[in-house]
Amino acid sequence: MSHDSLIELLDLDAEVLHDYVHDLVGWVGREAAERPRVVDLGAGSGTASLALARQLPGATVTAVDQSPEMLAHLRARADAAGLTARIRTVDADLDRPWPDLGPVEVIFAAASMHHLADPAAAVASAFRALRPGGLLVIAELESFPRFLTGTPDEELESRGHAEAAKRRHEAGMHMHEPWGHRMEQVGFTAVTERHFDIDLRPPLSAAAIRYAQVCLGRMRHGLQERLSPRELAALDELVESLPGRSDLSVRTERTVWLGRRAVHPTG
Ligand SMILES: C[S@@+](CC[C@H](N)C(=O)[O-])C[C@H]1O[C@@H](n2cnc3c(N)ncnc32)[C@H](O)[C@@H]1O
């Protein structure tokens, strides 16, 4: 699957799910130290890095990712937004020992922890990287975005999602990890869990319709060997029809865990 379509999808996340990202970063800002040094883990195209730098006064952000293409795109977005001085990038594979990230008050990981090979080790690395009093924020997808309503389209979309979930599971992704429990296990305190239900009703903006096309197009691409030729053809037709439709909505759920490395550890 092309990197370009993932970059486009992540950029569209920033636009279409703007209110969710804004609420989430606002929450982090209320909990974090002043002028925090933030690490955005698995930063991708930079949605969170840019939002964190914009919304948290005086924050500096280190965006870490293993994809040089993502990081180049992120730097270009930071330049365009006038945020170059406050966002730096680090090219690193987080499945290997983490690079020295310097003193860090906030580690933010959106839709990235599930990619890492060993979730418990990743949470422990985050704990060690944080200064006492620092925050770890893990935001994960409870459900991938859905756009269609009514039969047979909604059934076809659900069938695609079910196969895509099996594919992710077989690829070793950790989609529904007990992140809060993992955080408590390594010593994070005051772990709070929040659910965000996103439900954008029709008529959708042009960006949201494009979002539907890119999401479903990417899903279809990964299911070549898993759906029947008839289902694949129906999915192709569906994806093609999206730009002309006025009945699409965006429904997705995110769960976010926020925990603190205590200043004075207990026990
Ligand atoms: C689904 S994207 C999420 C990007 C971004 N956090 C967002 O919410 O828009 C996951 C990102 O994690 C990165 N990633 C996956 N495995 C990684 C690893 N082992 N080390 C560093 N980055 C990784 C990918 O390159 C990708 O940019």
The ligand as an SDF file (V2000), in Angstrom:
LIG
                    3D

 27 29  0  0  0  0  0  0  0  0999 V2000
   -1.1910    5.1220   11.8550 C   0  0  0  0  0  0  0  0  0  0  0  0
    0.2300    6.1260   11.7720 S   0  0  0  0  0  0  0  0  0  0  0  0
   -0.1760    7.3510   13.0020 C   0  0  0  0  0  0  0  0  0  0  0  0
    0.5530    8.6470   12.7740 C   0  0  0  0  0  0  0  0  0  0  0  0
    0.1960    9.8040   13.7120 C   0  0  0  0  0  0  0  0  0  0  0  0
    0.5460    9.5290   15.0910 N   0  0  0  0  0  0  0  0  0  0  0  0
   -1.2410   10.2210   13.5880 C   0  0  0  0  0  0  0  0  0  0  0  0
   -2.0310    9.9340   14.4960 O   0  0  0  0  0  0  0  0  0  0  0  0
   -1.5960   10.8260   12.5730 O   0  0  0  0  0  0  0  0  0  0  0  0
    1.4790    5.1690   12.6060 C   0  0  0  0  0  0  0  0  0  0  0  0
    2.8840    5.7510   12.4980 C   0  0  0  0  0  0  0  0  0  0  0  0
    3.7610    4.9690   13.3280 O   0  0  0  0  0  0  0  0  0  0  0  0
    4.9900    4.8090   12.6520 C   0  0  0  0  0  0  0  0  0  0  0  0
    5.6460    3.5900   13.1550 N   0  0  0  0  0  0  0  0  0  0  0  0
    5.1960    2.3200   13.0640 C   0  0  0  0  0  0  0  0  0  0  0  0
    6.0800    1.4690   13.6110 N   0  0  0  0  0  0  0  0  0  0  0  0
    7.1190    2.2220   14.0620 C   0  0  0  0  0  0  0  0  0  0  0  0
    8.3580    1.9150   14.7040 C   0  0  0  0  0  0  0  0  0  0  0  0
    8.6990    0.6610   14.9950 N   0  0  0  0  0  0  0  0  0  0  0  0
    9.1810    2.9440   15.0130 N   0  0  0  0  0  0  0  0  0  0  0  0
    8.8590    4.2200   14.7140 C   0  0  0  0  0  0  0  0  0  0  0  0
    7.6980    4.5660   14.0960 N   0  0  0  0  0  0  0  0  0  0  0  0
    6.8400    3.5790   13.7810 C   0  0  0  0  0  0  0  0  0  0  0  0
    4.6030    4.7020   11.1830 C   0  0  0  0  0  0  0  0  0  0  0  0
    5.7050    5.0250   10.3270 O   0  0  0  0  0  0  0  0  0  0  0  0
    3.4610    5.7140   11.0900 C   0  0  0  0  0  0  0  0  0  0  0  0
    3.9090    6.9820   10.7220 O   0  0  0  0  0  0  0  0  0  0  0  0
  1  2  1  0
  2  3  1  0
  2 10  1  0
  3  4  1  0
  4  5  1  0
  5  6  1  0
  5  7  1  0
  7  8  2  0
  7  9  1  0
 10 11  1  0
 11 12  1  0
 11 26  1  0
 12 13  1  0
 13 14  1  0
 13 24  1  0
 14 15  1  0
 14 23  1  0
 15 16  2  0
 16 17  1  0
 17 18  1  0
 17 23  2  0
 18 19  1  0
 18 20  2  0
 20 21  1  0
 21 22  2  0
 22 23  1  0
 24 25  1  0
 24 26  1  0
 26 27  1  0
M  CHG  2   2   1   9  -1
M  END
$$$$
